[in-house]
Amino acid sequence: MSKARLLVVDDEKNVRASLAGVLSDEGYEVECVGTGEQCLTALERKRYDVVFLDIWLPGRDGIAILKELKELHPCQHVIMISGHGTIETAVQATKLGAFDFIEKPLSLDKVILVLGHALRQKRLEEENRNLRNFVNQETTMIGNSVPMQALRQQIKYAAPTEGRVLIYGENGTGKELVARLLHLHSHRRQNAFVEVNCAAIPDELIETELFGTVKGAYTGATENRKGKFELADGGTLFLDEVGDMSLKTQAKVLRILESQRFHRVGSNEIVEVDVRVIAATNKNLEEEIEAGHFREDLFFRLNVIPFEVPPLRDRKRDIPDLIDYFLNHFCERYGKTKRKFTPDAINRLMEYRWPGNVRELKNTIERIVIMSPQEEVDVLDLPMAILRGDRQRSTGGMTWQQAREEFEREFLLRSLIENNGNVSRTAEAIGMERSHLHRKLKAYDINVRAQRPT
């Protein structure tokens, strides 16, 4: 676990030295400043777990600094200290958000006791925030097909353990959802779930993203910054698209998995963490190993418990349930009346191969909720790509004429919605004769009345 970082703010040098010495001996990382302005400046540069703030300071007093500090950093925990404290001052400091109030001369035992309480309170607040944020995210697995029942069973068995899981699956199948469910049902659920998309981070930045940096490590590094491993301490780190990680970074990740120790970029100081790593990939890592793109030893470290997330085309019986779930979600999100798909529309969605998997289905339902205001959704309200079947959106998948027609229909539909279904205003906005626009709308079977606000 990383050391708690403390800031001592006191104009008396002896007090600063005494507190710093005792707290350092207790295993804390301590920095000291002598004025309130220096305190605010220090908080701009980095974050501290707890601030010890003296009441009597040169210039602005501690109460004024506390007030500004809590406005700028409302979650910052502050312990006030004073040699001339009164009940009135203590009450005022508490009302402004101070965690506690300690009088001078300081009892070091009391300082350590109050600090322990403050750190525990901070940890509980962070756990509650993490849990609320996590629960608020989409963590519902929809579908009762045989592949999904098997996947739920795997999650049930693997989640409570510390075993590393490697999740295989095509893009859009829900690999991140599986990782989140593993965390949610683990003993680490009250701590952070931290995600890293290895494919989205440039190779030259992946190490700083994973391991953090120290001030001065490179031009522009003006403060110490925790990496994803450190942020996930006590929780779960999800390495998405791990097959896109460079060999150099793979070697460092392997060492961390073995020792749970690393150092930030630009530092030789060892940081120890307790992290469960879950990885995911859309690649065949065994083929990547053969090609020399992925380390075999890292593969064996990650692939303790392999999971396979099925593509949507292999679990088509789940499509009606997914449609209903996404319909409810987006109708509520956008304040729309409940939609209903006709049996023909559902059948057409069932026939489509869904190359983009659940993500593509979700995006399709969202688009329909936004752009088809009628309560009953029929086949002709579906996107052209679905009506034409499983053609790829590329020059090899459709003709020029088909691509142009699809673009025209989407463009006209969106323009109509933007102009509240008014054909004359739409024609003027897009520079088309009104009669020509009417012919286009009829050709594409676009219901003008349905695009008008209800």
C-alpha angles and dihedrals in degrees: 000000000000120000119262110249118225134189120205116201114190134131092217110089093204092054091050092049094046095049093043092051096049095043093046089052087054089058101260128133106238134192126179136206132176105218140044093242090054088051093055091046091051091051090053090057100045145351126260127199093219134007122207104207125189118218097217110059133152112264110359113024126236095261091058091046091048091053093052093040093055091047091054097036109021094175095052113119113225130187113197121216128190142163092206101042124157131189089250092055092047091050091049092050091049092050089052090055106268113154095218144340125234124189127219137274082062121229102216091206090056091046091055092045094050091044090053090052092048093050092048090050091049091050092050092050091050091048091051092049091048092048094048092048091047097047091047090059121084105277100152118118109207124202141060100211117132094259091052093047089052091049092051090051091052091051091049092054099040103038100074092050132078092234116132114243127208112199118205124195147118121273112285097020095114105261092150091052090054090050091050092049090051089054095043092055095042132092087253095062094113091058130068128298106206122189128202120187100207092191094055098053119079113246093243091057102041095088094052089046093052102036105024129227140255126229111280095018089126139349108298096021096126098161143020111274127193118230127221094268091056093044089053093052107141091010141061131298115204114203103197119196090008090171089074094060116114120249090245092056091042089060092054093046089051091055091050092050089053098045107015085225132110142144130240120252108277095019137091093200112116117235117200121205140175106218134156110215122212117181135192136192141176090205133087098249093193088060089046089054091051090051091050094246099113132042115246093210091054090048091056091047093053099036097068092120113018119204126192117204107203121232116246092250088065094052103040094146086071093060097089091051091047091049091052092047095049092043092056091044097051097038088055093043094052097034093245128151115258113281127214128200120220116236089250091054092049091049091052090050089049091053094052115096096222102216088186091051122205092344090059091048091049092050090047093053091047091052092049092050090051100040105032107059095178114104095229115062114205133185094271090057091063121099117271092244090062094044090054093048130235099343118146118237095245139096089268095050103053139015124255089253092052093048091049092049092050092050092047094051093048092045094049093046093051092045091051092051092048089054095045093249094301106146096196094052091044092052090050093047095052096037098245132134111257093233091049090050091051090054092050092049091050092047091053092042092235112170104225094189091055091059093060117098115258 
